[in-house]
Amino acid sequence: MADIIRVKGLAELQKMLGTIAPRIQKNIMRGALRAGMQVIRKEAQSNIHSVSGLLASGLKVSTRVTGGRVISKLKATGKHAPIAHLVEYGTAAHSIDAKIKRGLSFGGGVVRKSVNHPGARPAPFMRPALDSQHRAAVVAVGSYVKQRLTKQGLDASPVIVEGDE
């Protein structure tokens, strides 16, 4: 069963946003979605079991406006970005073949033409972060919008996000 998060005063919120310039509306919504996604990012970073910390530090939040819609993403960047999906979903057992004629070299001078990798168990970090923090993210979005509307000189008190009460 899906969780229900109640937001009261959406009609008032729509009216308030309508009184602000479209450019500022987009900025407010981009900031709000960024605030919500930062909550998810923090949880995802804490879910990563790592040695170097490069995968966790490479999680970045981005926002953009496309066709009047504001979109927010959380994605892996940096040196360990290419393995993020392998950590999240795991890998099946597979063979690794040498791409050069000399073969695969391991510490101690052992050279092989191919090796059998046993695979890796999934260690999900993104989906559990979203599942556990979606409510806090919605509250963060609502709080950010209320704070920015107040900064614009509007009374945002009619807008109430569950958990913000």
Wavefront OBJ file of the C-alpha trace (Angstrom):
o trace
v 0.000 0.000 0.000
v 1.336 3.428 -0.945
v 2.044 6.007 1.730
v -0.159 9.064 1.638
v 1.394 12.418 2.404
v -1.137 15.148 2.979
v -0.587 18.696 1.791
v -3.212 21.253 2.750
v -3.615 24.526 0.915
v -2.554 23.486 -2.586
v -5.103 25.830 -4.190
v -3.702 28.744 -2.161
v -0.191 27.684 -3.114
v -1.126 27.708 -6.810
v -2.601 31.218 -6.441
v 0.520 32.471 -4.655
v 2.828 31.028 -7.280
v 0.654 32.638 -9.964
v 1.423 36.080 -8.547
v 5.180 35.595 -8.956
v 7.146 35.985 -12.187
v 7.583 32.681 -14.100
v 11.381 32.850 -13.783
v 11.125 33.075 -9.996
v 8.546 30.257 -9.938
v 11.012 27.995 -11.755
v 13.819 28.989 -9.390
v 11.650 28.251 -6.362
v 10.642 24.839 -7.712
v 14.217 23.943 -8.716
v 15.421 24.839 -5.223
v 12.568 22.907 -3.634
v 13.272 19.747 -5.600
v 16.988 20.113 -4.882
v 16.201 20.361 -1.137
v 14.089 17.204 -1.302
v 16.684 15.297 -3.293
v 19.444 16.305 -0.838
v 17.573 14.321 1.836
v 17.616 11.250 -0.432
v 21.299 11.848 -1.319
v 22.360 11.955 2.316
v 20.627 8.639 3.019
v 22.056 7.004 -0.121
v 25.565 8.063 0.913
v 25.088 6.474 4.322
v 23.841 3.240 2.679
v 27.031 2.738 0.653
v 29.475 0.277 2.183
v 32.773 1.500 0.830
v 36.479 1.483 1.422
v 37.565 4.624 -0.414
v 34.366 6.682 -0.160
v 34.611 7.757 -3.811
v 31.222 6.347 -4.806
v 29.479 8.072 -1.896
v 31.227 11.392 -2.497
v 30.384 11.168 -6.199
v 26.600 11.264 -5.649
v 25.376 14.579 -7.068
v 21.987 16.280 -7.270
v 21.007 18.160 -10.400
v 17.871 19.980 -11.514
v 16.662 21.275 -14.847
v 13.579 22.705 -16.470
v 12.318 20.960 -19.593
v 9.116 21.995 -21.295
v 7.815 23.779 -18.216
v 8.505 20.754 -15.981
v 11.118 20.861 -13.262
v 13.138 17.650 -12.984
v 15.546 16.630 -10.242
v 18.070 13.786 -10.448
v 20.408 12.013 -8.106
v 23.221 10.360 -10.012
v 26.646 8.891 -9.477
v 29.517 10.920 -10.922
v 33.270 10.754 -10.658
v 35.744 7.900 -10.743
v 33.384 5.202 -9.417
v 30.282 6.230 -11.395
v 30.692 3.371 -13.926
v 30.336 0.766 -11.160
v 27.389 2.309 -9.287
v 24.829 0.101 -11.064
v 26.982 -2.970 -10.400
v 26.962 -2.190 -6.670
v 23.216 -1.463 -6.660
v 22.088 -4.539 -8.637
v 25.033 -6.948 -8.265
v 26.617 -9.025 -11.027
v 26.253 -12.594 -12.217
v 29.208 -14.955 -12.407
v 31.176 -14.197 -15.570
v 34.463 -14.692 -17.354
v 36.954 -11.841 -17.799
v 39.152 -12.260 -20.882
v 42.404 -10.419 -21.523
v 42.160 -7.641 -24.106
v 45.901 -7.590 -24.746
v 48.128 -10.478 -25.820
v 50.171 -10.442 -22.618
v 47.147 -11.515 -20.602
v 45.784 -10.415 -17.233
v 48.449 -9.680 -14.638
v 47.902 -10.040 -10.901
v 50.176 -9.130 -8.001
v 53.058 -11.583 -7.705
v 53.580 -11.980 -11.462
v 50.672 -14.359 -12.159
v 49.509 -13.947 -15.773
v 46.328 -15.501 -17.185
v 44.451 -15.304 -20.477
v 41.109 -15.265 -18.620
v 39.665 -15.575 -15.123
v 36.261 -16.577 -13.808
v 34.672 -13.936 -11.621
v 32.223 -15.372 -9.060
v 29.901 -12.372 -9.321
v 28.839 -9.927 -6.628
v 25.775 -9.714 -4.429
v 23.608 -6.623 -4.809
v 24.216 -3.904 -2.228
v 21.411 -1.464 -3.024
v 21.883 2.077 -1.786
v 19.702 4.288 -4.019
v 16.317 2.544 -3.855
v 16.382 1.967 -0.073
v 17.263 5.654 0.370
v 14.225 6.689 -1.654
v 11.959 4.187 0.088
v 13.009 5.257 3.588
v 13.240 9.023 3.068
v 10.433 9.884 0.637
v 8.292 11.432 3.366
v 11.154 13.576 4.678
v 11.914 14.659 1.102
v 8.330 15.848 0.553
v 8.442 17.769 3.838
v 11.753 19.353 2.764
v 10.206 20.411 -0.556
v 7.185 21.923 1.193
v 9.305 23.718 3.774
v 11.553 25.181 1.087
v 8.579 26.461 -0.944
v 7.020 28.034 2.155
v 10.316 29.683 3.114
v 10.830 31.109 -0.391
v 7.228 32.375 -0.640
v 7.648 34.102 2.711
v 10.862 35.654 1.410
v 8.851 36.979 -1.564
v 6.523 38.714 0.890
v 3.632 36.243 0.659
v 1.846 34.599 3.581
v 2.494 30.854 3.132
v 0.827 29.807 6.406
v -2.222 28.219 4.627
v 0.110 25.633 3.059
v 0.645 22.766 5.510
v 2.682 19.664 4.693
v 2.050 16.595 6.870
v 4.934 16.351 9.329
v 5.477 20.099 9.055
v 2.607 20.831 11.454
l 1 2 3 4 5 6 7 8 9 10 11 12 13 14 15 16 17 18 19 20 21 22 23 24 25 26 27 28 29 30 31 32 33 34 35 36 37 38 39 40 41 42 43 44 45 46 47 48 49 50 51 52 53 54 55 56 57 58 59 60 61 62 63 64 65 66 67 68 69 70 71 72 73 74 75 76 77 78 79 80 81 82 83 84 85 86 87 88 89 90 91 92 93 94 95 96 97 98 99 100 101 102 103 104 105 106 107 108 109 110 111 112 113 114 115 116 117 118 119 120 121 122 123 124 125 126 127 128 129 130 131 132 133 134 135 136 137 138 139 140 141 142 143 144 145 146 147 148 149 150 151 152 153 154 155 156 157 158 159 160 161 162 163 164 165
